Amino acid sequence: MPKYQYGCAKVEMGVFDPVTGLSSGWKEVDIYQNTIVVEEPEASRTDHFKQGDPNPKVSRFAPAVTTITQSIMDVSAESKTEHLGGTKTTVGGVDTWNAPKKRVSSKVRSWRYTLEDGSIITVPHTDTASRNSFSLNDTDLAMIPQTIVVKSTGVESVSDFQWADAPED
């Protein structure tokens, strides 16, 4: 069982079932190299003091929200419809993405990350916010950056963030 984590070999997006807390319908998604960042900030602390005492009597910690950021490389009409909303029309064999009249703020998704060491991170329930981002120049790629917020599964027996060790050989 490896002790050191490195690199991501595969990213999959799935469908979250709020009744069971489980995920299904996994499909691989192309993520731009080195854009996957998982962050759990330090919990914020509020100190409570007795009048005249310089040291706190009680310190309360508020939980922090775990977020994941990444960028989708596929900006086809189908991919934009999947991540940004709107519709896809096909005329004369050419697909066209039609942006929604009202921007979609986020979509419920499941995410699974297979790391190069064989371990697997699964996040069953997320709010995934996507947006267009591109520079039309000779060196950049158009991408769909995403900010993913880890949410509660609502099911006591299903963890909100799972990280399975790599299977032993």
Secondary structure, 3 states (H helix, E strand, C coil): CCCCCCCEEEEEEEEECCCCCCEEEEEECCECCCCCEEECCCCEEEEEECCCCCCEEEEEEECCCCEEEEEECCCCHHHHHHHHCCEEEEECCEEEEECCCCCCCCEEEEEEEEECCCCEEEEEEEEEEECCECCCCCCCCCEEEEEEEECCCCCCCCCCCEEECCCCC
